[in-house]
Amino acid sequence: MDAAARVHRAAFDQAMPWLTGLHTPDEDRLFYRERMFASFTLWGTFDGEAMSGVIAFHDDWIEQLYVLPAAQGRGIGSALLEIAKQEAHRLQLWTFQRNARARRFYEARGFVVVEETDGSRNEEREPDIRYLWTRQPAELSALIG
């Protein structure tokens, strides 16, 4: 879980430098050990022995999806997202409105905006967006057939 926490922090800080320092490394590790590992399905990708990406999901929610900055653009995030898609007929997630790269990533993979907030309900007080992906009928047929 420590490796997942390191990937999370590196990717988060690179994507949203205005929120750097929100949590300490110890808090990140505790979050992954106590909350993510206990409540979500986690998958990771590795370059050798080093974790390069992580996804945490449960039911129809993607809670976390992070790829190390140096490993981005190599299909790691897409591969992790596909694992979650295989398990669900629909998926939801939140991302921050200012995280343009994440927004492009999700929209290119079939997610659509279903809600925007002013950030008053999240810890960061950052305006966010809820995305929804729904499996298309042709995708359902391929799974069944």
Helices and strands as residue ranges (DSSP letters): H 2-15, G 17-19, H 25-31, I 32-36, H 37-39, E 41-47, E 50-58, E 61-67, G 69-71, H 76-86, E 90-96, H 100-108, E 112-116, E 128-134, H 137-144
